[in-house]
Amino acid sequence: MTNSTSPTLTIALKNLQLYERLLQFSLFQGMSLDDLQHMAAHTKFDFRKHRAGEVVYRAGMPCKHIYLLTHGTIKVTTSSDDGLLVVDEIIASPHMPQPERLFGVNQRFSSTIKAISDINLVLIDKREVTALLEQLLVFRINMINLFAQQSQRLQQQLWQAPPQTLHARIVRFFAEHCTQHEGEKDFRILMRHLAQAINASRLDVSKALNDMQDKGLLQLHRGRITIPAMEKLL
């Protein structure tokens, strides 16, 4: 006897799997099965796979989709305009990189993303995102909350009390140049450039960094500082 699955059940199972994937992301929190059925009927999803080592997109490329990392691990690389600072962040799924780049004046990515492991992505075209914003209240509220949270976090940074110690100034510099405050980070910056950025002497910065290394908080290399777990440094 050959077991078979009806087309209706197959579609239902696929919709359930998609629903579970989307619920990993704040943009889809609070959505009901009815909302999912609406999206499944009216929204085109692009499912992509990348093998380890492949580049997903590069800084400067136009942003035409929302990217949802549902499985795997990526490296996010961001560089300062003068090239004196390059930050690599290792980020695991679920993750939604740079959704704000879909709108606004600058609609180009500011970071490069590369697959560290084999990864799965769900892409939603900008036209589909615009339609969802018009049709689904929950999606629209989640998008507003996402952008509001980013704006509030940046405003809060401006009004934080200045760090009182060199150690705290170094930590704040690291934190301000990360998209996430946990996981592995790699800062490619010369010691003298870091010292200039936080208005300290190179010798004092070197002593402070070596103290952090002795405590197991980071690792010093030539022109590079590796932080194995950012959350332990903060």
N, C-alpha and C positions, 0 to 999 in steps of 0.2 A: 504494500500500500504506500502511495506517495502522499506525503503531507503537503498541503498547499495553503497559502495565506491569501485571503481575499484582498482585492485592490483597496477596498475601503479600510480594512484593518492595517494594511501596509502604510497607507497615507496617514492614518491616525498615529501609528508608531513613529513615523518620521516626524510628524508634527510635535509629538511628545518629546522626542530627542532634541529637536530644535528649541522647544520651550525650555527644557532643562538647561541647555547651553546658554540661552539668552538671559535666563534668570541669574546667571553668575555676574552680570554686569548691572551697575547702578542705573543705566539708561532704561532698563526694562523691568526694574523692580516694581512690584505692585500690579503687574499686568495679569489679567485673567485669561482663562482658556478661550473665552470669546474674543478677547483682543488678539490672541495668538492666531485663532482661526481667520480673523480679519487680515492679519499680516500675511498668513500663508496663502490666502486667496488673492491678495492685491499687491504684495511686495516681492520683488525679485531679490533673492539672496545669492551671492557668489561665494561658493565654497572652494577654498584653495589650500594646497599643501606645499610646503617648502622643506627641502632637505637641509640638514645641518650644513652651515657654511654659505648658504644662499642669501643674497641680499633681497629683502622685501621691498624696501624703497630707500632712496637716498635724500639727504638734505637738499632742499632747493627744488625738488620735484613738486608739481602741482598736486594738491590734495583734492581728489574727486570722490573719495569713498570714506566711510567710517570703517576702521579695521578693528575686528574683534578677535583677539588671540584666545582660542578656546582650549588648545592643548600645546604643551611644549614650552621652551624657554628661548628668549631672544636677548640680543645685546643692543642697547640703545646708545648711540654715540652722538654727542653734541659738542660742538666746537665754538669757542668765542670768535668774534669777528676778526680779531687780530691773530688768531691761531695759537696764542700763547697758552691756552688752556683747552684741553680735550678731556671730556668725561665719558667713560664707558660704564653703563649700568647693566647688570644682569637681572632680568625681570622674567618671572614665571607667569604662566596663565593662572587665572583669567586676567587679561589686561587689555585696555583700550587706549592705544597710543594717539595722542594729539587730536582728539575730536574737534577741538576749537579751531583747528586749521581748515576745517571745512567751510567756515564763514569768516567774515571780517575783511579788513583791507589786504592782509597778507595771507593768501590761501595756498601757501607752499609749506612743505614740511621743514622744520628747523633741525631735525635729527635724522640720522641714518639708522635703519633697523636691519639687523642680520640674524638669521636663525642660528642658535647655538645647538639645539637639538632639532629633530624633525618636528615641524609645527603644523597645526591646523588653524586656518583663519576663516572667519565669515566676513565678507565685505558687503556693505550696503551703499549703493550709489547715492550721490547727493540728491538726485531727483526723487529717489525713493524715500530718503530721509525727510525731505521737504513735504512729501505727501503724508508721511506718518505724523509729522508735526501738525499738519492741518486736520487730520482725521482722528487721531487718538489723543485724548486729553492727558492720560497718564504719561505717555511718551513725551508730550510737550512739557509737562511739569518737571519730569526727570531731567530733560535737557536744560531747562532754566535753572534747576537746582545745581546741576553739574557746573555750569558756567558761573553761577553765583558763588559757589564754593571756591572755585579757582580765584575769582576776583577778591573775595573776602580774605583768602589766605595771603594774597600778595599785599593787600592793604594792611593786614595785621603785621606783616614783617616790617613795614615802615615805622610802626609805632611801638615796636618792642624795645625794651630797655637795652642800651648798648652793653655788650659783654664787658665784664670787669677784669677778666684775666686774659692772658695771651692764649691759653688753652681754649677758653670759651670762644675767642675770636676766630681761631682756626676751625673749630667745630662748626661755627655758624657759617663760615665760608664754604665748607663742604656741604652743609645742609642746604644752603641757598642755591647751590648749583646741581641739585638732584631733583629728579621728577618724583621719586619715591624715597622715603626715609627708612627703608629697610633693604636688606640684601647686599650683594657684593658691588663695590664701586671701585673704579680705577681712574685716578686723576693723573693725567699727563701734564705736568707743570714743573718748571725749574724752581728750585728753592728761592732764588732771588725774586722771581716773579710773584710767588706766593707771598713773600715778605713785603713786596711793594703793594700788593693788593690789600693787605690788612694793616699796612702802615707800621711795620715792625722791622727790626734788624734781621738780617739773614742768620746771624749767629744765634739769636734768641729763638727764632723759628726752628732752627735745626735742633736746638736743645729740647724744645717742647715736643717736636715730632719724634725724636729719639726716646723721650720719656713715654710717649704714647705707644711706641713700638715695644719698649720693655714691658709694658702692661698688656701686650697682646692685642691692642686695639687696631693697629695698622701695620703695614710692612713697607719699608722704604727701599726703593730701587733707584737707579740712576735716571733722573728726570721723570720719575713716576712714583705715585703713592697708591698703594692698594689697601682698601678697607674691606676686610672679609665680611663683616656684618655691620652695616651702618647703624642699626638700631642699638648696638652695644656702645657705640661712640657717643650717641646723643644723651 
